Amino acid sequence: MDLSTFYGWIGVNSTSLADANKNNGMKDAALSAWSHLSQYSLVFFVLMLAISVGMAIYYYTEYNNQPKRHYTPQKWALVGLTTLGIVFVITLVFALIMQKTKGIEGLLMLELKVAFCNTLYALGLYLVVSLIWCNIPQLPTNAYRFLKI
């Protein structure tokens, strides 16, 4: 699966990475780096899914069931922001660790774009899971269901 499958809408593509390295003789290395990162595109996406859904479920179950925890929208937002930070850092660190080629112009920006895009996906997913959790009464929570429709 190609990186542009999930991240193409934010300007992630092999052509721009290759073109940035055309003049320094690293075009083939840039395309190789693209292919190598593309092998992990599904892993990046699954990491984001697992962290986002896991943090939302943790918030609505374990977090709000601890003693002396009283729900506030600020705590929900804080857990959401923490989720976004975790997704960004883990995606970026994983991309940096998996990348074997060094000295490619624009590669760090590509990895930052992938991490940022995953963060945006995580924001949407955290909101969707929260919306679902607040609107299905069978799902247990101690939290106030402020997103109830």
N, C-alpha and C positions, 0 to 999 in steps of 0.2 A: 504494500500500500504506500502511496506517495504522500509526502508531507502536505502537499497542496490539497489533498482530499479534505482534511480537517482545518487546515490553516491557510489555504490559498486566498481567502477573502481578505486577509489582513496584509497581503502583499508578499507572501512567502512563495517563492518559485525558484526553480533551478536556473532559469535563464538569467535572472538578475545576479545571482551568486556567481555564475560562470562569467558573465560580462564584466563584473567587477574585478575579476582575476585574469582577464584576457591579456592585458598589457604586461603583467608581471610573470607570465609564463606558467601560471598556476591554474589554468582553466580546467585541465583534466583532474587535478587534485581537488578542485572545488566541486566538480561533478561527482567525484568519488565520495567526497564528504557529504554531499547531498544524498547520495544513494545510501550511505551508511546511516545517516540520521533518519532517512525514510523508513529503514527497517524497523525503527522504534516508534513510528508515528502512532501505531495502535497502542503501544505501551504508554506513551504520553497521555493519550486520551483516556485509557482505562485507569491510570493513576489519578487523573482529575476526577473521574466518575466515582471511584472508590473513596477518595478523600472527601469530596463534597457531600455525597450521600451519607457517608459515615459520620461526618461532623454534624450534619443536620439531625440525624437519628440520635446521636449522642446528646445533642442539645435538648431535644424533646423528651428523651427518656432519662438517662443517667444524670445529666447535669441538673435538671429541674427536680429530680427526686432526692437529691442530697439534702440533709438537714440545713435549715436556715437559708435556703435558696428561695428567693421570691422573684417571680418573673417580672422583668421590665423589658420594654422594647430595646433599651440600650444594651442589655445583656445579649439579646438576640442579635443585634447588630455587631456587638463585639465578637461573638462567636463566628458570625459571618465574615467579618474582617480577618479574623484569625485564620479561618478556612482559606480565604483568598491568599493571604501571605504564605501559608503552608504550601498551597498548590503552586504558587509562583516559584518559591525557593526550591521545592522538590523537583519540579519540571526543569528548571534551569540547571541545578546541580546534576541531575540525571543526564541531561543533554551534554553538559561539559565533560562528565565522566565518560560517556559513550563515544565522544568524538576523539578520534585517534590522530587526525591530521591537524597540524599546527601551522600558523602563518598564513592562513587563508583570509583575505580581506573580505569583510562582511559576514563572516561566520558567526562571530559573537552577536552581531545584530540579528541574524537569523534565529539564533537560539533565544535571544531576548524576546523576539516577536512570538515565537512558539510559546514561551512561558507566559507572556502577556495575554495571548489568545486563550490559553488554557485557563488563565485567571478570569477572563470574561465569561468563558463557558461555566466555570465554577460558580460565578455570581448568579448566572441564570439558573443553574441547577439547584443551588441553595434556596433560591426563591421558589422554584417549582416544588421542591420537596417540602418546604415550609408551608406552601399553599395547600398541597395535598394533605399534609399532616393536620393542618388546622381545620380542614373541611371533612375529614372522615372521623366521625365520633368513636369508631371502634378502635382507633389507634390511641394507645394510652399516652397521656402526658399530664404533667402537673402544671404546665405552662398555660397562660391565658392564650386563647386561640384568636389572636388579633387579626389574622389574615382570613378569618371566616367570611365566606361570601354569603 
